[in-house]
Amino acid sequence: MPERRVQTAPAGGARRTGIRELVVISGKGGTGKTSVAAALAVLAERPVVADCDVDAADLHLLLSPRVEARHGFRAGHEAVIDGGRCLGCGECFRLCRYGAIERTAGPAGGAACVVDPLACEGCGVCVRFCPAGAIAFPERTCGEWMVSRARTGPMVHARLGVAAENSGKLVSLVRQEARRLAAAEGRTTVIVDGPPGIGCPVIASLTGAAQVLVVTEPTVAGEHDLARVLALAGHFDIPAAVCVNKWDINPQMTWRIEDAAAAAGARVVGRIRHDPGVTAAQLRQLTVVETGTACAEDVRALWRQLGFANPNEE
């Protein structure tokens, strides 16, 4: 992985608006990313929080938001066959490459076709070639997004529908609304809980951010996926910081990961010890920094190292 210089100035929109956006991501699931993001939101001064892990959102479990507004999310299209006009010719069945169309018995005993909405990819081929013009192509409802009030302040989060796509677009919408709320209420910090991995939703969550914090774990999988996500951040020239969660379960791997992160141009900003108090806090719907558990100080030190803390907080 080529080296790059870590910038200290906020990137993208943050330079123009004065709003600093910290995106917490991980190369893989299960590293503790959401737990860390929630704790940082509690430590931040008047933040707006955005849960951009829309495929499996769970930040609300720790921050207990009260929903103030719900909005439907529509993106893409799906085919819908009008049974009254369908000739039962099977042309759509023949052309569909996704197995989304089934042939059934029609109301008059003849053949008919129906679309399985979970299998339909919205390509529109059946709509284009239906000889009877019997297939509509409405916009698809893919989920919903919400504006809430958590104990940390405003929170924007979303829920993608079952088998729904376009999560990258939903992530962009959530971030856009979070920045709008920050500007409207005079808040300067946005904390984003991003998705795991390196796919489209991750790209949508980090582009234009002031900084990304990658939470990893001292395992072979953690080391491998950290390299991939740092390469992604480097591609978009976004300053990256790395934190190793549960570092003390494998100190040797932790050192290896930190050396690799530094070689990739990322800042190593902290370690969080393995602590059973994390689970105890979660059972009470609290973040670790709201309890007296041992690793709470590790998270506070991490927040100071990131450079987002207000001087009064230190």
C-alpha positions as CSV (number, residue, x, y, z in Angstrom):
1,M,0.0,0.0,0.0
2,P,1.6,3.4,-1.0
3,E,2.3,5.8,1.7
4,R,0.4,9.1,1.9
5,R,0.6,12.2,4.0
6,V,-2.2,12.5,6.6
7,Q,-3.9,15.9,6.3
8,T,-4.9,17.8,9.4
9,A,-7.3,20.2,7.7
10,P,-11.0,19.0,7.4
11,A,-11.9,17.7,4.0
12,G,-14.7,18.4,1.5
13,G,-17.7,20.3,2.9
14,A,-16.2,20.6,6.3
15,R,-13.7,23.2,5.0
16,R,-16.6,25.3,3.6
17,T,-19.1,25.0,6.5
18,G,-17.0,24.7,9.6
19,I,-18.7,21.5,10.5
20,R,-16.3,18.7,11.4
21,E,-17.4,15.2,10.5
22,L,-15.8,12.2,12.1
23,V,-16.8,8.9,10.5
24,V,-16.2,5.7,12.5
25,I,-15.7,2.7,10.2
26,S,-14.2,-0.8,10.3
27,G,-12.9,-3.1,7.6
28,K,-15.1,-5.9,9.0
29,G,-18.1,-6.3,11.3
30,G,-17.9,-7.1,15.0
31,T,-14.9,-4.9,15.9
32,G,-16.8,-2.7,18.3
33,K,-17.3,0.2,15.9
34,T,-20.8,1.1,17.0
35,S,-19.9,0.9,20.7
36,V,-17.0,3.3,20.1
37,A,-19.0,5.7,17.9
38,A,-21.8,5.9,20.6
39,A,-19.2,6.6,23.3
40,L,-17.6,9.3,21.3
41,A,-21.0,10.9,20.6
42,V,-21.5,11.1,24.4
43,L,-18.1,12.7,24.8
44,A,-18.6,15.2,22.0
45,E,-19.9,18.7,22.7
46,R,-23.3,19.2,21.1
47,P,-22.9,16.7,18.3
48,V,-25.3,15.6,15.6
49,V,-25.2,11.8,15.3
50,A,-25.8,9.8,12.1
51,D,-26.2,6.1,11.9
52,C,-25.1,5.2,8.4
53,D,-25.0,1.5,8.9
54,V,-28.4,1.4,7.3
55,D,-28.3,-2.3,6.4
56,A,-28.1,-3.3,10.1
57,A,-28.6,-0.1,12.1
58,D,-28.2,-0.6,15.9
59,L,-26.8,2.7,17.3
60,H,-30.3,3.4,18.6
61,L,-29.9,0.5,21.1
62,L,-27.3,2.6,23.0
63,L,-28.5,6.1,22.5
64,S,-32.3,5.5,22.9
65,P,-33.5,8.1,20.4
66,R,-37.1,9.5,20.4
67,V,-38.3,9.6,16.8
68,E,-39.6,13.0,15.8
69,A,-40.1,12.5,12.1
70,R,-40.2,9.6,9.7
71,H,-39.7,9.7,5.9
72,G,-40.0,7.0,3.3
73,F,-37.0,6.3,1.2
74,R,-37.7,5.6,-2.5
75,A,-35.0,4.5,-5.0
76,G,-34.9,2.4,-8.1
77,H,-37.9,0.7,-9.7
78,E,-39.7,-2.7,-9.6
79,A,-41.9,-4.4,-12.2
80,V,-45.6,-4.9,-11.5
81,I,-47.7,-7.0,-13.9
82,D,-51.3,-6.1,-14.5
83,G,-53.1,-9.4,-14.4
84,G,-56.1,-8.1,-16.3
85,R,-53.9,-7.1,-19.3
86,C,-51.4,-9.9,-19.2
87,L,-51.6,-12.3,-22.2
88,G,-49.7,-15.0,-20.5
89,C,-47.3,-15.2,-23.4
90,G,-44.3,-15.7,-21.1
91,E,-42.1,-13.3,-22.9
92,C,-41.2,-11.6,-19.7
93,F,-40.5,-15.0,-18.1
94,R,-38.2,-15.8,-20.9
95,L,-36.3,-12.6,-20.8
96,C,-35.8,-12.2,-17.0
97,R,-32.3,-13.1,-16.0
98,Y,-32.9,-12.9,-12.3
99,G,-35.7,-15.5,-11.9
100,A,-38.0,-12.8,-10.7
101,I,-41.0,-13.8,-12.9
102,E,-43.2,-16.8,-12.3
103,R,-45.8,-18.4,-14.6
104,T,-49.1,-19.2,-12.9
105,A,-52.7,-20.1,-13.7
106,G,-54.7,-17.0,-14.7
107,P,-58.2,-16.3,-13.4
108,A,-59.9,-17.7,-16.5
109,G,-57.8,-20.8,-16.5
110,G,-55.1,-19.6,-18.9
111,A,-51.5,-18.8,-18.1
112,A,-50.4,-15.6,-16.3
113,C,-47.2,-14.1,-15.0
114,V,-46.4,-12.5,-11.7
115,V,-43.3,-10.7,-10.3
116,D,-41.5,-11.7,-7.1
117,P,-40.6,-8.2,-5.7
118,L,-37.8,-9.7,-3.6
119,A,-36.0,-11.1,-6.7
120,C,-36.7,-8.2,-9.1
121,E,-33.6,-6.1,-9.8
122,G,-35.5,-3.3,-11.5
123,C,-33.7,-3.6,-14.8
124,G,-36.8,-2.9,-16.9
125,V,-36.3,-5.4,-19.6
126,C,-39.7,-7.0,-19.1
127,V,-41.3,-3.6,-19.2
128,R,-39.6,-2.7,-22.5
129,F,-40.5,-6.0,-24.3
130,C,-44.0,-6.9,-23.0
131,P,-46.2,-7.1,-26.1
132,A,-49.3,-6.2,-24.2
133,G,-47.8,-3.2,-22.3
134,A,-49.1,-4.9,-19.1
135,I,-46.1,-4.2,-16.9
136,A,-45.9,-1.0,-14.8
137,F,-42.6,0.2,-13.5
138,P,-43.2,2.3,-10.3
139,E,-40.5,3.6,-8.1
140,R,-39.6,1.2,-5.3
141,T,-40.0,2.0,-1.6
142,C,-36.7,0.8,-0.1
143,G,-37.0,1.7,3.6
144,E,-37.3,4.8,5.8
145,W,-35.2,7.4,7.5
146,M,-35.8,9.2,10.7
147,V,-34.9,12.3,12.6
148,S,-34.8,11.8,16.3
149,R,-33.6,13.2,19.6
150,A,-31.2,11.1,21.5
151,R,-29.6,12.1,24.9
152,T,-26.6,13.3,22.9
153,G,-28.8,15.6,20.8
154,P,-30.1,15.3,17.2
155,M,-29.8,11.9,15.5
156,V,-30.5,10.8,12.0
157,H,-30.9,7.1,11.3
158,A,-32.5,4.8,8.8
159,R,-33.8,1.3,8.2
160,L,-33.3,-0.3,4.8
161,G,-36.1,-2.7,3.7
162,V,-35.7,-6.5,3.4
163,A,-33.8,-7.3,0.3
164,A,-33.7,-3.6,-0.7
165,E,-30.8,-2.0,-2.5
166,N,-29.4,1.5,-3.0
167,S,-28.1,1.6,0.6
168,G,-25.3,4.0,-0.7
169,K,-28.0,6.5,-1.6
170,L,-29.7,6.2,1.7
171,V,-26.3,6.7,3.5
172,S,-25.8,9.9,1.5
173,L,-29.2,11.1,2.4
174,V,-28.7,10.4,6.2
175,R,-25.3,12.3,6.1
176,Q,-26.8,15.2,4.2
177,E,-29.6,15.6,6.7
178,A,-27.2,15.3,9.6
179,R,-25.1,18.1,8.2
180,R,-28.2,20.2,7.5
181,L,-29.3,19.8,11.2
182,A,-25.8,20.7,12.4
183,A,-25.9,23.9,10.4
184,A,-29.4,24.8,11.4
185,E,-28.7,24.4,15.1
186,G,-25.2,25.8,15.2
187,R,-23.5,22.5,16.0
188,T,-20.0,22.0,14.7
189,T,-19.5,18.2,15.1
190,V,-21.1,15.3,13.3
191,I,-20.3,11.8,14.5
192,V,-21.1,9.1,11.9
193,D,-21.4,5.4,12.6
194,G,-20.4,4.0,9.2
195,P,-21.0,0.6,7.7
196,P,-18.4,-2.2,7.9
197,G,-16.4,-3.3,4.8
198,I,-15.3,-1.3,1.8
199,G,-18.3,-1.3,-0.5
200,C,-20.6,1.4,-1.8
201,P,-22.2,2.3,1.6
202,V,-18.8,2.8,3.1
203,I,-17.7,5.0,0.2
204,A,-20.9,7.0,0.6
205,S,-20.3,7.4,4.4
206,L,-16.7,8.7,4.3
207,T,-16.3,10.9,1.2
208,G,-15.9,14.5,2.2
209,A,-15.4,13.7,5.9
210,A,-12.9,15.6,8.0
211,Q,-11.4,12.3,9.4
212,V,-12.1,8.6,9.5
213,L,-11.5,6.5,12.6
214,V,-11.0,2.8,11.8
215,V,-11.8,0.5,14.7
216,T,-10.1,-2.8,14.3
217,E,-9.3,-5.9,16.3
218,P,-6.1,-7.9,16.8
219,T,-6.9,-10.8,14.6
220,V,-5.8,-12.0,11.1
221,A,-9.1,-10.9,9.7
222,G,-8.8,-7.6,11.4
223,E,-5.3,-7.0,10.0
224,H,-6.4,-7.9,6.5
225,D,-9.5,-5.8,6.4
226,L,-7.8,-2.8,8.0
227,A,-5.4,-2.7,5.1
228,R,-8.3,-2.6,2.6
229,V,-10.2,0.1,4.4
230,L,-7.1,2.3,4.8
231,A,-6.4,1.9,1.1
232,L,-10.0,3.1,0.5
233,A,-9.5,6.2,2.7
234,G,-6.2,6.9,1.0
235,H,-7.8,6.7,-2.4
236,F,-10.2,9.5,-1.4
237,D,-7.3,11.4,0.5
238,I,-9.2,11.4,3.8
239,P,-7.1,11.5,7.0
240,A,-7.3,8.2,8.8
241,A,-6.8,7.2,12.4
242,V,-6.7,3.7,13.8
243,C,-7.8,2.3,17.1
244,V,-7.3,-1.3,18.2
245,N,-10.1,-2.6,20.2
246,K,-9.5,-5.5,22.7
247,W,-5.9,-5.0,22.0
248,D,-4.7,-7.1,25.0
249,I,-6.1,-10.4,23.8
250,N,-3.3,-10.5,21.3
251,P,-0.6,-7.9,21.9
252,Q,1.8,-9.2,19.2
253,M,-0.9,-8.8,16.6
254,T,-1.7,-5.3,17.9
255,W,1.9,-4.2,17.4
256,R,1.8,-5.6,13.9
257,I,-1.4,-3.8,13.1
258,E,-0.1,-0.5,14.5
259,D,3.1,-0.7,12.5
260,A,1.2,-1.5,9.3
261,A,-1.2,1.4,9.9
262,A,1.6,3.8,10.5
263,A,3.4,2.6,7.3
264,A,0.1,3.3,5.4
265,G,0.1,6.9,6.6
266,A,-2.6,6.5,9.3
267,R,-2.3,7.8,12.8
268,V,-2.5,5.3,15.6
269,V,-4.6,7.1,18.2
270,G,-5.4,4.5,20.8
271,R,-6.0,1.1,22.3
272,I,-9.0,-0.1,24.1
273,R,-8.6,-3.0,26.5
274,H,-10.9,-6.0,26.7
275,D,-13.4,-5.3,29.4
276,P,-16.5,-7.3,30.4
277,G,-17.9,-4.0,31.6
278,V,-18.7,-3.2,27.9
279,T,-21.4,-5.9,27.8
280,A,-22.7,-4.8,31.2
281,A,-23.1,-1.2,30.0
282,Q,-24.9,-2.4,26.8
283,L,-27.4,-4.4,28.8
284,R,-28.3,-1.1,30.6
285,Q,-28.4,0.7,27.2
286,L,-25.4,2.9,28.2
287,T,-22.1,3.6,26.6
288,V,-18.9,2.7,28.5
289,V,-18.1,6.4,29.2
290,E,-21.3,6.7,31.1
291,T,-20.2,4.0,33.5
292,G,-17.2,3.4,35.7
293,T,-15.8,0.5,33.8
294,A,-12.1,0.3,33.1
295,C,-12.0,0.8,29.4
296,A,-13.9,4.1,29.7
297,E,-10.6,5.9,30.2
298,D,-9.2,4.3,27.1
299,V,-12.1,5.8,25.1
300,R,-11.7,9.2,26.7
301,A,-7.9,9.1,25.8
302,L,-8.9,8.1,22.2
303,W,-11.2,11.1,21.9
304,R,-8.5,13.5,23.1
305,Q,-6.0,12.0,20.6
306,L,-8.5,12.5,17.7
307,G,-8.4,16.2,18.2
308,F,-12.2,16.7,18.3
309,A,-12.4,17.3,22.0
310,N,-13.2,20.8,23.3
311,P,-10.4,22.1,25.5
312,N,-12.9,22.4,28.3
313,E,-13.5,18.6,28.1
314,E,-9.9,17.8,28.8
